[in-house]
Amino acid sequence: MASKVVVVESPAKAKTIGKYLGKDYEILASYGHVRDLVPKEGAVDTGNGYRMRYEVIERNTRHVDAIARAVKKADAVYLATDPDREGEAISWHLAEILRERGVLDGRELHRVVFYEITEREVREAMQGPRQLSADLVNAQQARRALDYLVGFNLSPLLWKKVQPKLSAGRVQSPALRLICEREDEIEAFRPREYWSIEADLRAASAPFAARLAEFRGEKVEQFSFGNETAASAARQALLDAAGGRARVSAIEKKQRRRNPAPPFTTSTLQQEASRKLGYNARRTMMIAQRLYEGVETGEGTVGLITYMRTDSVNLASVAIDEIRGFIASRYGSDNLPAQPRSYKTSAKNAQEAHEGVRPTSVARTPESLRQFLSEEQFRLYDLIWKRTVACQMVPAVYDMVTVDLTPTRDPAVARLRASGSTLVVPGFIAVYQEGRDDAAEEEGDRILPPLREGDDIDLVEVRADQHFTEPPPRYNDATLVKALEEFGIGRPSTYASIISTLQDRGYIEVDGKRFIPKDIGRIVNRFLTDHFTRYVDYGFTAHMEDELDEVSRGERDWVQVLDEFWQPFAALVKDKEASVTREMVAQARDLGIDPASGKPVSVRMGRFGPFAQIGTKDDAEKPRFAGLRPGQKMASITLDEALALFQLPRKLGTTADGEPVQASVGRFGPYVQYGKKYVSLKPPDDPYTVTLERALQVIEEKKVADANRLILDFPEAGIQVLNGRYGPYITDRERNARIPKGEDPKSLTLDQCRELLAAAPPRGKRGFRGRKAAPAKAPAEAPQPKKAAKPAKRKASKTSKTNKAGKAADAAAAAPRKPRARRAKGSPDQAPGDSSG
C-alpha cells in the first residue's frame, strides 16, 4: 500500500510522474479546479471582510472523493499542482476540503512544484517541499473575488439595459475595447494618395533599382508627390537631367549585426505560434500543456518542455551549459559566443518565473521525437527547440552597401539611393528567425552589382507609382496578445481564455484570422466606456495587476485592495442602474426618411439583436421593425438596405390544401409559415429569395420528420411518445420522462406513461445543461488563509505567475445565470420561428 499521496492536476501528468516515484507513492489527479464560488449572489460577502463561499465543483466530486479515500490510508500528502497562483489556489482548496473532512489529522502536508516533468526535476522537487504560500493564495482569491464582483454586478446591468446573455469582465472588457477602438480607427480612416518614384538602372549587365531620395534640394518624404501631375513632372525632370545616364556619387559600406530573440515566454510563444503555425492562443496552450505533462517516447514517458506559463526569459545555468555544448557539437564553435547570452524581460507587470519555455533537453531534437508526436505537437516542439538553441548562438552579420547616384547632365536636380545587403555570417539564422506581424516578407539578400565612385551607368527607366495609405490592420491572435501584454491587461496565461470568451459571448467574429467586433460587442463596449470609464481604462487594469502582484509578494493586504475597488464600483453600478435607460444604450442611428410613409428610418440594438425601425414610439401607429441580415452592420447599413428588410413577410402562395405560405425572419431565425405552423429555413435558403416551390419542399420535409418523430399519441390526455435527440421519451409539455431500458416505446399504455411522467421532474427544474440541481444545502464558508500582521519583505517568488490558460480569466465565467428572457409585446423580433428546431 502506498504510504504517500501526490496530487497533480491532470491524469497525463500523474501517469508521467508515477513512473518516476515508484510504488511508495500513489499519484492522483484533481482534474483542474476542485472548488469554486457558489453560483449565486452573496458568494463574496462584501460586508464581512470579503469572505468567500465555496462549493465542490460537481464534475470533480468523484475525483475529490478518491483523493480523500487515498489520503486516509497514507502517511503524507504532497500537493503538486501547477507552479503558479492558480495552482497554489487549487492546492489550498484541496487542503481545505481534506481538513474539513478530517482526513489530514496526523498526516504531513507538503507543497511541491515541478517546472519540468523529468525524473531529475521531479525527484529534486520531492526532496525539497515547502508549505502552502498564503500570499499566493490571497492574491488568487483577490483576483477571483474581483472577477466575481465585476461579473455579478455589471452582467445583470447589461441584461437590463442591453439584452440577455451578455457579460462584462475586469479583463475581458478592456480587451474588447482594444478591438472596438481599432475598428473605429479603420472606419474613420480616409485614404491619402501619394506617389513614389523609382529608377531602373543597369551596371555591367546587372539590373538594380534605386528610389528618388532628394529632389531639387529637398528630401523626398512619403507625401512629397501627392498627385499624378506632381509625380509626372518630377519623373520628366529626372529623365531630362539624366539623359539616360546616372553617376555614382557616393558609396557607404558597413556591417550590421542582428541578435537572436530571447527564449519564449507564454506571450511570445502564443504570438509566434500564431504567425508561423496558424494556431490560436488556446490551441497553442493545449498543445504545450501536453508537451509539458509528458509524452511517451523511446525512453519512456517524459515531459518535453518546461512549464509553459511564464513571463521569464531566464534559462537555468545547467540548461545553458547543455545548449552551448550542443551548439558547439552540431554547428561548430564559430557559432558559439564567448560568453552565454542572458536576457531580461521587458513585459509590463512581469512576474519572473523559474525559466522561459524551453525543451527539457536539447538533446531531444525534433527529428528524434517525430515518430512519437502528433503533427501539432511536433510543429510546436520544433518551434520551441529552434528558438531555444538559436538564443545562445552568435548574431547574424550582414554586409550593408548604400549607393547614391545623381543625373549626369544636371546633378543638382535629384539624388537617387540604392541599398543592398548580403548575409555573410548566418549565425542564429541558420536555426531560427523570428516572425513579424503584418510583414510582407522576411529579410533576405538584396545584392547590388560592383560599383565605384565616379562610375557612369545606364538609367533605363524612371517609374512613378501611385499608392494610397491603408488603415491600421485589425487585430489577430498574435497582435492582440502583443497589445494585451504591452498594456499590462491580464496575464499571458489568461489571453487564450479572454479571446475565447469574447467569441463565445458573440462580441467579436473572426474573418481571415482577424477579429471584427460585432454590433452587440460595440454596444457593450460603448456602454462600458461611457459609463464605467475607469474600469475599462487600460492603465487602471494594469494597476490592478500591479496590486495583485503586491499581494502575492506579501506587500499589500488583499482585503484592503478589494475594499479600494469595491466601494466606488458598487456606488457607480447603483447610480447607472437608476440613471441610464435602454434608449440611451441602444445607440440608435438615423438613416433617413421612408419615401412611402414619410416616417424616419433608424437602426438600433434590441433585446434579440440589431434591427431597423420605421417610425417612432410617439407615432399614432406602432413602428414597424425588421431584423438586420447576417453580415449587415449598424454602423454601415444604408437607407436603401434598411428599407429592403421590410419586404418580409413575403407572401409566396398557397399549399395544395389552400393554406397561405409566407417567408419571414423571427427571433429564432428565418422561417416559412404555412397556415399557423412554422418551419425553420437553413442556409442556403434565404427568406428574401426562397421560391414557393422550395418552400413547399421544406414544408413536406418537415411533415415527414414530424411523422417519424411521433411514436404514440394520446390526444385526450395531451401525452405523446416521441423520438428525441437522445432517444425515445414521453412528454406532456410540462414534464419529460425517460423510457425504461428494454421497454418498447410502441407498447406503452396511457397509464404507464402517466406513471412515468408523475415520477419525472417538471421541465426547467433540472440543473444547468441537464445536470441535477445541487442539494439545497448552504455551503460552508471557507476559512481564509491567515496573513501575518507585518510580513517581512522578501524577493518576489518565482512561482507568482499567471492563471492557467483555459481557466476562467475573467468575470464572464463568474457571471450569474439568469432567468429566461421574455419577449416584450410589440418586440421587433416577435414573429415566431420553428421552436422545435
C-alpha positions in Angstrom: 0.0 0.0 0.0 1.3 3.4 -0.9 2.3 5.5 2.1 2.4 8.8 0.3 -0.2 10.5 -1.9 0.8 13.0 -4.6 -1.9 15.2 -6.2 -1.4 16.8 -9.6 -3.9 18.5 -11.9 -4.1 16.2 -14.9 -4.1 12.4 -15.4 -1.4 12.8 -18.1 1.0 14.4 -15.6 0.0 11.8 -13.0 0.9 9.0 -15.4 4.3 10.5 -16.1 5.2 11.3 -12.5 4.1 7.8 -11.4 6.9 6.2 -13.4 9.5 8.3 -11.6 8.4 7.9 -8.0 7.8 4.2 -7.5 5.4 2.0 -5.6 5.5 4.0 -2.3 3.6 6.9 -4.0 0.0 7.0 -5.2 -0.4 9.7 -7.9 -3.9 11.1 -8.3 -5.3 13.9 -10.5 -7.7 16.6 -9.3 -8.7 17.3 -12.9 -8.2 21.0 -12.5 -10.2 23.1 -10.0 -11.9 21.3 -7.2 -13.9 24.2 -5.7 -15.4 27.4 -7.0 -17.6 30.2 -5.6 -21.3 29.2 -5.3 -23.1 30.5 -8.4 -25.3 33.0 -6.7 -25.3 36.4 -5.2 -23.5 36.7 -1.9 -20.8 34.3 -2.7 -18.4 37.1 -1.8 -19.6 38.8 1.3 -18.5 42.4 0.9 -19.8 43.3 4.3 -17.8 40.7 6.1 -14.2 41.0 5.1 -15.0 39.6 1.6 -15.5 36.1 3.0 -15.9 33.7 0.1 -18.4 30.8 0.0 -17.2 27.8 -2.0 -18.6 24.5 -3.1 -17.0 21.5 -4.7 -17.4 21.6 -8.4 -19.8 18.8 -9.3 -17.9 17.3 -12.2 -14.9 16.8 -9.9 -16.7 15.5 -6.9 -15.7 11.9 -7.6 -12.0 12.8 -8.0 -12.0 14.7 -4.7 -13.6 11.7 -3.0 -11.0 9.4 -4.5 -8.2 11.7 -3.2 -9.8 11.8 0.3 -10.0 8.0 0.4 -6.4 7.7 -0.6 -5.2 10.2 2.0 -7.0 8.3 4.8 -4.6 5.4 4.1 -1.4 7.5 3.7 1.2 9.0 6.0 1.9 12.1 3.9 0.3 14.2 1.2 2.2 16.1 -1.5 0.1 18.8 -3.3 1.9 19.1 -6.7 -0.5 21.3 -8.7 0.9 23.7 -11.3 3.6 26.2 -10.2 1.5 29.4 -10.5 -1.0 31.3 -8.4 -3.8 29.2 -9.8 -2.1 26.0 -9.0 -1.3 27.3 -5.5 -5.0 28.1 -5.0 -6.0 24.6 -6.2 -3.7 23.0 -3.7 -5.1 25.3 -0.9 -8.7 24.3 -1.8 -7.7 20.6 -1.7 -6.1 21.1 1.7 -9.2 22.9 3.0 -11.5 20.1 1.7 -9.3 17.4 3.2 -9.1 19.3 6.5 -12.9 19.8 6.7 -13.3 16.0 6.1 -10.9 15.3 8.9 -8.6 13.2 6.9 -5.4 15.3 7.4 -5.2 14.7 11.1 -1.8 13.3 12.0 -0.6 13.4 8.4 2.2 15.5 6.9 1.0 18.1 4.2 3.6 19.3 1.7 3.6 21.6 -1.3 5.9 20.8 -4.3 6.1 22.3 -7.7 7.5 20.9 -10.9 8.9 23.3 -13.5 9.6 20.4 -15.8 8.3 16.8 -15.8 11.6 14.9 -15.9 12.9 12.3 -13.4 15.7 14.6 -12.2 13.4 17.6 -11.6 10.6 15.6 -10.0 12.9 13.8 -7.6 14.7 17.1 -6.6 11.3 18.8 -6.1 10.1 15.9 -3.8 13.3 16.3 -1.8 12.6 20.0 -1.1 8.9 20.5 -0.4 7.6 23.7 1.2 4.4 24.9 2.9 1.4 26.5 1.1 2.0 30.2 0.3 -0.7 32.3 1.9 0.4 35.3 -0.1 -0.1 33.5 -3.4 -3.4 32.1 -2.3 -4.5 35.6 -1.1 -3.5 37.0 -4.5 -5.5 34.4 -6.4 -8.5 34.8 -4.0 -8.4 38.6 -4.6 -8.4 38.0 -8.3 -11.3 35.6 -8.1 -13.3 38.0 -5.9 -12.6 40.9 -8.3 -13.8 38.9 -11.3 -16.9 37.7 -9.4 -17.8 41.2 -8.1 -17.5 42.7 -11.6 -19.4 39.8 -13.2 -22.2 39.7 -10.7 -22.8 43.4 -10.9 -22.1 44.5 -14.4 -23.5 41.5 -16.2 -27.0 41.8 -14.8 -26.9 45.5 -15.6 -26.2 44.6 -19.2 -29.1 42.2 -19.3 -31.4 45.0 -18.2 -30.0 47.8 -20.3 -29.0 45.9 -23.5 -30.0 42.2 -23.9 -29.8 38.8 -22.1 -26.8 36.5 -22.1 -24.2 39.3 -22.0 -21.3 39.6 -19.7 -18.7 42.1 -18.7 -15.4 41.4 -17.0 -12.4 43.1 -15.4 -10.0 41.9 -18.1 -12.4 40.9 -20.9 -13.9 44.4 -21.2 -10.6 46.3 -21.8 -9.7 43.6 -24.4 -13.0 44.2 -26.2 -12.3 47.9 -26.0 -9.0 47.4 -27.9 -10.8 45.6 -30.7 -13.6 48.1 -30.9 -11.3 51.1 -30.9 -9.2 49.6 -33.7 -12.5 49.2 -35.7 -13.3 52.8 -35.0 -9.9 53.8 -36.4 -10.5 51.8 -39.5 -13.9 53.3 -40.2 -12.7 56.8 -39.5 -9.7 56.3 -41.8 -9.6 58.3 -45.1 -7.0 57.1 -47.6 -4.5 59.6 -48.8 -2.9 59.5 -52.2 0.9 59.5 -52.6 3.4 58.7 -55.4 6.8 57.0 -55.3 9.4 57.5 -57.9 12.0 54.7 -58.7 14.6 54.3 -61.3 15.7 51.1 -63.1 19.4 51.1 -63.7 22.0 48.7 -65.2 25.7 48.3 -64.5 27.8 45.7 -66.2 24.6 43.9 -67.4 23.3 43.7 -63.8 20.0 45.5 -63.3 19.1 47.1 -59.9 16.6 49.7 -58.7 17.1 53.0 -56.8 14.5 55.3 -55.2 14.3 59.1 -55.5 15.8 60.3 -52.2 16.2 64.1 -52.9 14.5 66.4 -55.5 15.7 69.9 -56.2 17.5 70.1 -52.8 14.5 68.8 -50.8 14.4 65.4 -49.1 11.7 63.2 -50.6 9.1 62.2 -48.0 6.1 59.9 -48.3 3.8 62.7 -49.4 6.2 64.8 -51.4 4.3 63.9 -54.5 0.6 63.9 -53.7 -0.9 63.6 -57.2 -0.1 62.3 -60.7 0.7 65.8 -62.0 3.5 66.4 -59.5 4.9 62.9 -59.8 4.9 63.1 -63.6 6.7 66.4 -63.5 9.4 65.1 -61.2 9.8 62.0 -63.3 10.3 64.0 -66.5 12.7 66.4 -64.8 14.8 63.4 -63.7 14.8 61.9 -67.2 15.8 65.2 -68.7 18.6 65.8 -66.1 20.0 62.3 -66.6 20.0 61.9 -70.4 19.9 58.2 -70.0 22.9 58.1 -67.6 23.5 58.4 -63.8 26.8 58.8 -61.9 27.8 57.0 -58.7 28.4 60.0 -56.3 29.0 58.1 -53.0 29.3 54.6 -51.7 29.0 53.6 -48.0 29.8 50.2 -46.7 29.2 48.9 -43.2 28.2 45.8 -41.3 25.0 45.2 -39.3 24.7 42.7 -36.6 21.3 41.1 -35.7 20.9 39.4 -32.4 18.7 36.3 -31.7 15.4 36.6 -30.0 15.2 35.6 -26.3 13.6 32.3 -25.1 9.9 32.0 -25.3 7.6 33.4 -22.7 3.9 32.4 -22.7 3.1 35.5 -24.6 5.8 35.3 -27.3 5.1 31.6 -27.7 1.4 32.4 -28.4 2.4 35.2 -30.8 4.9 33.1 -32.8 2.7 30.1 -33.0 0.0 32.3 -34.4 2.4 33.8 -37.0 4.2 30.7 -38.1 1.9 27.8 -37.4 -1.5 29.5 -37.6 -2.5 28.3 -34.1 -4.7 30.5 -31.9 -3.7 31.1 -28.3 -6.0 28.4 -26.8 -4.7 25.7 -29.2 -1.1 26.7 -28.5 -1.6 26.3 -24.8 -3.4 23.0 -25.1 -0.6 21.5 -27.2 2.1 23.0 -24.9 0.3 21.6 -21.8 0.6 18.1 -23.3 4.3 18.5 -24.1 4.9 19.7 -20.5 2.9 16.9 -18.9 4.7 14.1 -20.7 4.7 12.2 -24.0 5.6 8.5 -24.4 9.0 8.3 -26.2 11.6 5.7 -26.7 13.0 6.4 -23.2 9.6 6.3 -21.5 7.1 9.0 -20.7 8.9 12.3 -20.3 8.0 16.0 -20.1 9.5 17.6 -23.2 9.2 21.3 -22.3 9.4 23.3 -19.1 6.4 24.9 -17.6 4.7 27.0 -20.3 3.1 29.7 -18.1 5.9 32.1 -17.5 6.9 35.7 -18.0 10.6 34.9 -17.6 13.2 34.8 -20.3 15.8 33.4 -18.0 17.4 30.0 -18.6 18.8 27.7 -15.9 22.6 27.6 -15.9 22.5 23.8 -16.4 20.3 24.2 -19.4 22.6 26.9 -20.9 25.6 24.6 -20.5 23.8 21.8 -22.3 22.7 24.2 -25.1 26.2 25.6 -25.6 27.6 22.1 -25.7 25.0 21.1 -28.3 25.7 24.2 -30.5 29.5 23.5 -30.4 28.9 19.9 -31.4 26.4 20.4 -34.1 27.0 23.9 -35.5 30.7 24.4 -34.6 32.5 26.6 -32.2 32.3 29.5 -34.6 28.6 29.8 -33.9 29.1 29.8 -30.1 29.6 33.3 -28.4 32.4 33.6 -26.0 30.0 34.1 -23.1 26.5 32.7 -22.5 23.7 35.1 -23.6 21.5 36.5 -20.8 18.1 38.1 -21.3 15.9 40.4 -19.2 12.2 40.6 -19.5 10.6 43.8 -20.8 6.9 42.9 -20.3 4.8 45.2 -18.1 3.7 43.6 -14.8 6.1 40.7 -15.5 6.3 38.1 -12.8 9.6 36.3 -13.0 9.0 32.6 -13.1 11.5 29.8 -12.9 12.6 29.9 -16.6 11.4 30.7 -20.1 9.8 28.0 -22.2 12.5 25.6 -23.4 13.0 21.9 -24.1 13.8 19.9 -21.0 16.8 18.6 -23.0 18.0 20.0 -26.4 19.5 16.6 -27.0 15.9 15.5 -27.8 15.9 17.0 -31.2 12.6 17.4 -33.1 13.7 14.9 -35.6 14.4 12.2 -33.0 10.9 12.7 -31.5 8.9 13.0 -34.6 7.6 9.4 -34.6 6.3 9.9 -31.0 4.5 13.2 -31.6 1.3 14.3 -33.4 1.8 16.7 -36.2 0.7 19.6 -34.0 2.9 18.6 -31.1 5.9 18.2 -33.5 5.4 21.6 -35.1 5.2 23.4 -31.7 8.1 21.5 -30.2 10.2 22.2 -33.3 9.4 25.9 -32.8 10.4 25.9 -29.1 13.5 23.8 -29.7 14.8 26.0 -32.5 14.2 29.3 -30.6 15.9 27.9 -27.5 19.0 26.8 -29.4 19.2 30.0 -31.5 19.0 32.2 -28.4 22.5 31.1 -27.4 24.1 31.5 -30.8 26.2 34.2 -32.4 24.5 37.1 -34.1 23.8 37.2 -37.9 26.1 39.6 -39.7 25.1 41.5 -42.9 27.3 43.5 -45.2 25.3 46.6 -46.0 26.0 48.8 -49.0 24.3 52.2 -49.7 24.9 53.9 -53.1 24.0 57.5 -54.0 23.6 58.4 -57.7 23.0 61.7 -59.5 21.9 62.6 -63.1 24.9 63.1 -65.3 23.6 66.2 -67.1 22.4 68.2 -64.1 23.4 66.6 -60.7 21.6 69.3 -58.7 18.1 68.1 -59.9 17.9 64.9 -57.9 19.7 62.2 -55.9 18.9 58.5 -56.1 19.7 55.9 -53.5 20.1 52.2 -53.8 20.6 49.8 -50.8 21.9 46.3 -50.8 22.6 43.7 -48.1 24.3 40.4 -48.0 24.2 37.8 -45.2 27.9 36.9 -44.6 27.6 35.2 -41.2 24.3 33.3 -40.8 24.8 32.8 -37.0 21.5 32.0 -35.3 19.5 32.5 -38.5 20.8 29.1 -39.6 18.5 27.7 -36.9 15.7 30.1 -36.4 14.3 33.5 -37.4 11.6 35.3 -35.5 8.4 36.1 -37.4 6.9 39.6 -37.9 3.4 41.0 -37.5 1.9 42.2 -40.8 5.2 41.9 -42.7 5.1 41.2 -46.4 8.2 39.1 -46.4 11.2 38.1 -44.3 14.5 39.9 -44.6 16.8 38.4 -47.3 19.7 39.3 -49.5 19.4 42.4 -51.8 22.6 42.3 -53.9 23.9 45.3 -55.8 26.4 44.9 -58.7 30.0 46.0 -58.1 30.2 49.8 -58.3 32.9 52.5 -57.8 32.5 56.2 -57.1 32.5 58.2 -60.4 31.1 55.3 -62.5 28.5 56.3 -65.1 25.8 53.7 -65.5 22.7 53.3 -67.7 19.4 54.8 -66.4 16.9 52.5 -68.2 13.6 53.9 -66.9 12.0 56.1 -64.3 8.7 54.9 -62.8 6.1 56.9 -61.0 3.8 54.6 -59.0 0.5 55.6 -57.3 -0.2 54.5 -53.7 -2.8 55.1 -51.1 -2.3 54.9 -47.3 -4.0 52.0 -45.6 -5.9 51.8 -42.3 -4.3 50.0 -39.4 -4.9 46.3 -39.6 -7.4 44.6 -37.4 -6.0 42.5 -34.6 -5.3 38.9 -35.0 -4.3 36.4 -32.3 -0.6 37.4 -32.3 -1.1 41.2 -32.4 -3.9 41.2 -29.8 -1.8 39.1 -27.4 1.1 41.6 -28.0 -1.2 44.6 -27.3 -2.6 43.0 -24.2 0.9 42.4 -22.9 2.1 45.9 -23.7 -0.9 47.5 -21.9 -0.5 45.1 -18.9 -4.0 43.7 -19.4 -4.4 40.4 -17.7 -1.7 37.8 -17.8 -0.2 35.9 -20.7 -1.7 32.6 -19.5 -5.2 34.2 -19.5 -5.0 35.6 -23.0 -6.4 32.4 -24.6 -9.5 32.4 -22.4 -10.0 36.2 -22.8 -10.2 35.8 -26.6 -12.4 32.7 -26.3 -14.8 34.5 -24.0 -15.2 37.4 -26.5 -16.0 35.0 -29.2 -18.3 32.8 -27.1 -20.3 35.9 -26.0 -20.8 36.9 -29.6 -18.9 40.2 -29.1 -16.4 39.5 -31.9 -16.2 37.4 -35.0 -13.2 36.1 -36.9 -12.7 36.8 -40.6 -9.4 35.7 -42.2 -7.9 35.2 -38.7 -8.7 38.9 -37.9 -11.0 40.0 -35.1 -14.0 42.1 -36.0 -16.3 43.5 -33.4 -20.0 42.6 -33.9 -22.7 45.2 -33.3 -23.5 43.9 -29.8 -19.8 44.0 -28.9 -19.6 47.6 -29.9 -22.8 48.4 -28.0 -21.4 46.8 -24.8 -18.1 48.5 -25.3 -19.6 51.9 -25.7 -21.9 51.4 -22.7 -18.9 50.4 -20.5 -16.6 53.1 -21.9 -19.2 55.8 -21.5 -20.4 54.9 -18.0 -17.6 52.8 -16.4 -14.7 54.6 -18.0 -12.3 54.0 -15.1 -12.9 50.3 -15.1 -12.2 49.6 -18.8 -9.2 52.0 -18.8 -6.0 50.2 -19.8 -4.0 52.0 -17.1 -6.5 51.0 -14.4 -6.5 47.4 -15.4 -2.7 47.2 -15.4 -2.6 49.0 -12.0 -4.9 46.3 -10.6 -2.5 43.6 -11.8 0.3 45.5 -10.0 -1.7 45.4 -6.8 -2.3 41.7 -7.2 1.4 41.2 -7.6 2.0 43.2 -4.4 -0.4 40.9 -2.6 1.4 37.8 -4.0 4.6 39.2 -2.5 3.1 39.9 0.8 3.4 43.7 0.4 -0.4 44.5 0.4 -3.3 43.2 2.3 -5.8 41.6 -0.1 -8.9 42.8 1.8 -7.6 46.4 1.5 -7.1 46.0 -2.3 -10.7 44.7 -2.6 -12.1 47.5 -0.4 -10.5 50.2 -2.5 -12.0 48.7 -5.6 -15.4 47.7 -4.4 -16.7 50.8 -2.6 -16.6 53.2 -5.5 -17.5 50.5 -8.0 -20.6 49.4 -6.1 -21.8 53.1 -5.9 -21.3 53.6 -9.6 -23.3 50.5 -10.5 -26.2 51.6 -8.3 -26.1 55.1 -9.9 -26.0 53.8 -13.5 -28.8 51.3 -12.9 -31.1 54.2 -12.0 -29.8 56.9 -14.4 -29.2 55.0 -17.7 -32.1 54.0 -19.9 -32.3 51.3 -22.5 -32.9 54.0 -25.1 -29.6 55.6 -24.2 -27.8 52.3 -24.6 -29.4 51.2 -27.9 -27.3 53.8 -29.8 -30.0 54.4 -32.4 -28.6 55.7 -35.8 -30.9 57.7 -38.1 -30.7 56.6 -41.7 -33.2 58.9 -43.4 -36.9 59.1 -44.4 -39.0 56.2 -45.7 -40.4 57.7 -49.1 -43.6 55.6 -48.8 -44.7 56.7 -45.3 -42.7 59.8 -44.8 -41.5 58.4 -41.4 -38.0 58.3 -40.1 -35.9 55.1 -40.6 -33.4 54.2 -37.9 -31.3 51.2 -36.8 -30.7 50.2 -33.2 -30.0 47.3 -30.9 -32.8 45.4 -29.4 -33.1 42.6 -26.8 -32.7 40.0 -29.5 -30.2 41.8 -31.9 -29.9 44.8 -34.2 -33.0 45.9 -36.1 -34.3 48.6 -38.4 -37.3 50.6 -37.5 -39.7 52.8 -39.5 -41.5 55.3 -37.3 -41.1 56.2 -33.7 -42.8 55.2 -30.4 -44.6 58.6 -30.4 -46.4 57.9 -33.6 -50.1 57.1 -33.6 -49.4 53.8 -35.4 -47.0 51.3 -33.9 -43.5 51.4 -35.6 -42.5 48.7 -38.0 -39.5 46.5 -37.2 -37.1 44.3 -39.2 -34.0 42.5 -38.0 -30.7 43.0 -39.8 -29.5 40.3 -42.1 -26.3 38.4 -41.4 -23.3 40.5 -42.3 -25.1 43.8 -42.0 -23.7 46.2 -39.5 -25.4 49.0 -37.7 -22.6 51.4 -38.4 -22.6 50.8 -42.2 -26.1 49.8 -43.3 -27.7 52.3 -45.7 -31.2 53.6 -46.0 -31.9 51.5 -49.1 -30.6 48.4 -47.4 -32.7 49.0 -44.4 -35.9 49.6 -46.4 -35.2 46.3 -48.3 -35.6 44.5 -44.9 -39.2 45.4 -44.8 -40.0 43.1 -47.7 -40.8 40.5 -45.1 -43.0 38.7 -44.6 -43.1 37.7 -48.2 -46.3 36.0 -49.5 -45.3 33.1 -51.6 -48.6 31.5 -52.5 -50.6 28.6 -51.0 -50.2 24.9 -50.3 -52.2 22.2 -52.1 -54.7 22.5 -49.2 -55.1 26.2 -49.7 -53.1 27.3 -46.7 -51.2 30.6 -47.3 -47.4 30.3 -47.4 -45.1 33.1 -46.5 -41.4 33.6 -45.6 -40.0 35.8 -42.8 -37.5 36.1 -40.0 -38.3 35.8 -36.3 -36.5 35.5 -33.0 -35.2 32.0 -33.8 -34.1 32.9 -37.4 -35.6 32.6 -40.9 -38.7 30.5 -41.4 -41.6 29.6 -43.7 -45.1 29.8 -42.3 -48.0 27.7 -43.7 -51.3 28.3 -42.0 -50.5 28.5 -38.3 -47.4 26.3 -38.5 -43.8 27.2 -38.9 -40.7 25.6 -40.4 -37.2 26.9 -39.9 -35.1 27.8 -43.0 -31.5 26.7 -43.0 -28.7 28.0 -45.3 -28.5 28.4 -48.2 -32.3 29.0 -48.2 -33.0 32.8 -47.8 -36.4 34.2 -46.8 -35.8 37.1 -49.2 -35.3 34.8 -52.2 -36.9 31.5 -51.4 -39.5 30.4 -54.0 -42.9 28.8 -53.4 -41.6 25.5 -54.9 -38.7 25.4 -52.4 -40.9 26.4 -49.5 -43.3 23.6 -50.2 -40.4 21.2 -50.4 -39.2 22.4 -46.9 -42.7 22.0 -45.5 -43.0 18.5 -46.8 -39.6 17.5 -45.3 -40.8 18.9 -42.0 -44.0 16.9 -42.1 -42.1 13.7 -42.8 -39.7 14.4 -39.9 -42.6 15.1 -37.6 -44.3 11.9 -38.6 -41.2 9.9 -37.9 -40.8 11.7 -34.6 -44.2 10.7 -33.3 -44.3 7.2 -31.8 -47.6 7.3 -29.8 -50.2 10.0 -29.3 -52.8 10.2 -26.6 -54.5 13.4 -27.6 -57.3 13.3 -25.0 -54.6 13.3 -22.2 -52.2 15.6 -24.0 -49.4 13.0 -23.8 -47.1 11.9 -26.6 -44.3 9.4 -27.0 -41.6 11.0 -29.3 -38.3 10.2 -30.9 -35.9 12.8 -29.5 -32.3 13.8 -29.9 -31.2 11.3 -27.3 -33.8 8.6 -28.0 -37.5 8.0 -27.3 -39.2 9.9 -24.4 -42.6 10.7 -23.0 -43.9 14.3 -22.7 -47.0 16.2 -21.6 -45.3 19.5 -22.4 -44.8 20.0 -18.6 -42.6 17.0 -17.9 -40.3 14.8 -19.9 -39.9 11.2 -18.8 -37.3 8.6 -19.9 -38.5 5.2 -21.1 -37.1 2.4 -19.0 -34.3 0.4 -20.6 -35.6 -2.6 -22.5 -39.2 -1.2 -22.8 -40.6 -1.0 -26.3 -41.9 2.6 -26.7 -44.7 1.5 -29.1 -46.1 -0.9 -26.4 -46.6 1.8 -23.7 -50.1 2.3 -22.4 -51.6 5.6 -21.3 -51.4 4.5 -17.6 -47.7 3.6 -17.9 -47.0 7.0 -19.5 -48.8 8.8 -16.7 -46.9 6.8 -14.1 -43.5 7.6 -15.6 -44.4 11.3 -16.1 -45.5 11.6 -12.4 -42.0 10.4 -11.3 -40.2 12.9 -13.7 -39.2 16.4 -12.6 -41.0 19.3 -14.1 -39.3 20.9 -17.1 -37.0 23.7 -16.2 -36.3 22.2 -12.7 -33.1 20.5 -13.7 -29.7 22.0 -13.2 -27.6 23.8 -15.7 -27.4 21.8 -19.0 -29.5 19.0 -17.7 -27.4 18.3 -14.6 -29.2 17.5 -11.4 -29.6 20.5 -9.2 -27.3 20.6 -6.2 -29.0 19.8 -2.9 -30.4 22.8 -1.1 -27.7 22.9 1.4 -25.8 26.1 2.3 -22.1 25.5 1.5 -19.7 26.0 4.3 -17.8 29.3 4.4 -14.2 28.6 3.6 -11.8 29.9 6.2 -9.4 32.5 4.7 -5.7 31.8 4.7 -4.1 33.6 7.6 -1.8 36.6 6.9 1.0 37.7 9.0 0.5 41.2 10.6 3.7 42.5 9.2 5.3 40.1 6.7 9.0 40.6 6.1 9.7 41.9 2.7 11.3 39.3 0.5 12.3 38.7 -3.0 9.3 38.1 -5.3 8.5 34.4 -5.5 9.4 32.8 -8.8 6.2 31.0 -8.7 3.9 34.0 -8.7 2.9 33.7 -12.3 -0.3 33.9 -14.1 -3.6 32.0 -14.3 -3.7 28.8 -16.3 -4.9 29.0 -19.9 -8.3 27.6 -20.2 -9.2 28.5 -16.6 -11.6 31.4 -16.3 -9.6 34.6 -16.6 -12.5 37.0 -16.4 -15.9 37.7 -15.0 -17.5 36.1 -17.9 -17.1 32.8 -16.1 -18.3 34.4 -12.9 -21.4 35.9 -14.4 -24.5 34.6 -12.7 -27.1 32.5 -14.6 -30.1 34.5 -15.5 -33.8 33.7 -16.0 -35.1 33.1 -19.5 -35.7 36.4 -21.2 -39.3 37.1 -22.3 -40.1 38.9 -25.5 -41.7 42.2 -25.0 -45.1 42.8 -26.6 -44.5 44.5 -29.9 -40.9 43.5 -30.0 -39.2 43.7 -33.4 -38.4 40.0 -33.0 -42.0 39.0 -32.2 -42.5 36.9 -35.3 -42.0 33.3 -34.2 -39.7 30.7 -35.7 -39.9 26.9 -35.5 -39.1 26.3 -31.9 -38.9 22.6 -32.4 -35.7 23.1 -34.4 
